[in-house]
């Protein structure tokens, strides 16, 4: 049984990510932990002034969120009637980063699935602030679903690698489980940027993927975002996986370097794996 975390702010984008998650795990036994967070600094004076007499401020603030969370659970149940899924709603009165970390530890979460942007996400912003916080600071695989992306059968998976890090075998095994479940082809893209020191350490690719098989490509002296963007325009994929350890690489990958100013706008679901 898998434990999957679905953070939600009840936006259209987070609902779309939830819909994707249920399609992604179709046919498996899963427990989905649906998490909504309310920051303590989110108090409004009106919440206190117009709360029902005899109720706590906490209950007053979270009442609407609880109602929306119940609706979300009913929505999930309605579109997965024939699946072996369990849905557990949870509201945390905390910052989203702390709430997600606590939930991951408490429920042995295997994967977090969320949208690129939430209710307050601007159109020109590719990754919302909550998504960035979780990718940066939560030690759990995160699958990010682009805004408006509808689930497609996963026929091909791209694994992109930068060799500034040695990669642990367990990170690759997550990708292996996905390609085996969906019977997908695996494309491995080695990106060797001009300003990156190549690690001489073994990366376990041969050991993990030998039986499944894969096609391997190399792009040199091109910024990672541009290399990947060009690759996916030529080779159709339905999922992109990347392994990252250092925040500096992640920031450069998403926001662009000081020299290139190129940022990564994902057009397919992005699986971020941490060392």
Buried (B, 14 or more C-beta within 10 A) or exposed (E): EBBBBBBBBBBEBBBBBBBBBBBBBBEEEBBBBBBBBBEEEEEEEEBEEEBEEEEEEEEBBBBEBEEBBEEBBEBBEEEBEEBEBEBEBBBBBBBBBBBBBBBBEEBEBBBBBBBBBBEEBEEEEBBBEBBBBBBBBBEBBBBBBBBEBEBBEBEBBBBBBBBBBBBBEEBBBBBBEBBEBBEBBBBBBBBBBEEBEEEEEEBBBEEBBEEBEBEEBEBEEBBBBBBBBEBBEEBEBBBBBBBBBEEEBBBBBBBBBEEBEBBBEBEBBBBBBBE
